[in-house]
């Protein structure tokens, strides 16, 4: 199987399909790797160290729909025609892909088929789908700090599904757990007017860097 980073570079950078890109185009590129491929690509804009603004909510909705299908045991994804045909400017997609390729290549060096039951059995895929669904909901919350780490969790789980690598998917579950903890901390802090884990980490980093 060709590496995802090479596939994306060839399709979007070397021989782009046109001025616009739709999910229908992406599904053609995905082939049989649909669920993992879509999760990686849709989570990428929000998972980058400098997230691309404006994608967390719409892509979170799409990933929630896909995650529910994964939980229900679907082998191939279904999305409404309106979502499938929604166009995104090629230049925006190219910018995201270029920024994401180095991160993909790092994971690709570690990824290989192992612990396949986590990614191929109904129970394993159901657990991964549940984690993705919760993180997709978190991504839709319009509050700083509730989308980047959850998106990273989905991104890594997607890579595991893509390569039947249960170890990578387990790493994604750990990131999802961290993302859930951070989101709950932020929401709790907002509800009681206290300091969230997110705010505490920011303050700590400023102190460390300032020192």
Secondary structure, DSSP 4 states (H G I P E B T S, - for coil): ---HHHHHIIIIIIS---SEE-HHHHHHHHTT-HHHHHHHHHHHHHHSSSPPTT-HHHHHHHHHHHHHHHHTT-SS----HHHHT--EEHHHHHHHHHHHHHHHHHHHHH--SBSTHHHHSHHHHHHHHHHHHHHHHHHTS-STTSSHHHHHHHHHHHHHHHHTBHHHHHHHHHHHHHHHHHHHHHHHHHHHT---HHHHHHHHHHHHHH-
